[in-house]
Amino acid sequence: MLVTKDLTKKYQDFTAVDKLNLTVKDGAIFGFLGHNGAGKTTSLSMLTTLILPTSGSATIDGFDVVKDNLQVRNLLGYLPENVMLYGDLTARENLQFFGKLSKVKDVNKNIDEVLNMLNFTEWTDKKVKTFSKGMRQRIGIAQAILHKPKILFLDEPTSGLDPQGTKDIRNILLKINAEWGTTIFMNTHLLSEVTKICTDIGIISRGNLLVSESLSNLKENFKDAKSLEEIYFSIEGGVNNE
Ligand SMILES: Nc1ncnc2c1ncn2[C@@H]1O[C@H](COP(=O)(O)OP(=O)(O)OP(=O)(O)O)[C@@H](O)[C@H]1O
């Protein structure tokens, strides 16, 4: 389980994330929604131990992201918005390189298993520079799950992908969640994607969490709304218009 308590990040006088209180249950697919600049990436960076919170705390499976950062890193996988891969290496060589760097046990066995799961075996020995953005994203996900993390964080995983690429990523995330029980925490501003795969959502605006609910509860609470978009704008717009 992921729990944050008053998690805050300030840059000088500017508060990028303000007292975030969030709980994400094991096995959930959590969509973290917000406009550009709302504080999604900053939150993700604190949860993945890449930046230090200014105050407050966050734990994953009871391990603190600051004090127990090594244990936390073992529990999580992370797909950043821009995946870094070596174009002149093959998919397998990239995964071997990153796997060994992060000391993944049974690297080769895990690479085979993960590429198989991602339906990628056909391209295993092709150089990454020949891949489409969607294929690179799949290798990025393979890299992030090579050590079979309990929780997978993704920053805008379908941004810039065509409809087929978007669908492929969606199906992969559903498969990882179903087969391994991996919790998924996904930053996004694509409401259509959220509706298709998320069990729970959080909405952040100007660093403040406006709502964190299961999608079914949210729909129940906004019975008259025709779509998630309408719900989103009634929550988001309500605050910004105050
Ligand atoms: N290193 C930094 N120094 C100063 N301000 C920063 C820094 N990083 C982020 N910010 C500011 O914090 C706010 C939140 O940024 P963040 O990247 O978390 O937003 P986001 O919701 O992920 O947006 P996007 O969808 O555009 O990625 C923004 O106003 C941003 O300019």
The ligand as a Gaussian input file, in Angstrom:
#p B3LYP/6-31G(d) Opt

LIG

0 1
 N       12.986000      22.133000     -10.220000
 C       11.983000      23.000000     -10.178000
 N       12.188000      24.280000      -9.790000
 C       11.182000      25.171000      -9.729000
 N        9.882000      24.880000     -10.043000
 C        9.619000      23.632000     -10.445000
 C       10.641000      22.629000     -10.533000
 N       10.057000      21.469000     -10.959000
 C        8.745000      21.741000     -11.128000
 N        8.491000      23.024000     -10.825000
 C        7.174000      23.680000     -10.892000
 O        6.260000      22.940000     -10.104000
 C        4.974000      22.922000     -10.715000
 C        4.524000      21.476000     -10.868000
 O        5.304000      20.869000     -11.891000
 P        5.108000      19.342000     -12.314000
 O        6.150000      19.041000     -13.329000
 O        5.055000      18.507000     -11.104000
 O        3.665000      19.386000     -12.979000
 P        2.896000      18.277000     -13.810000
 O        1.542000      18.186000     -13.215000
 O        3.695000      17.040000     -13.878000
 O        2.788000      18.923000     -15.242000
 P        3.049000      18.320000     -16.704000
 O        1.793000      17.607000     -17.054000
 O        3.266000      19.557000     -17.514000
 O        4.260000      17.442000     -16.636000
 C        5.089000      23.675000     -12.031000
 O        4.622000      24.986000     -11.849000
 C        6.587000      23.664000     -12.304000
 O        6.971000      24.804000     -13.044000

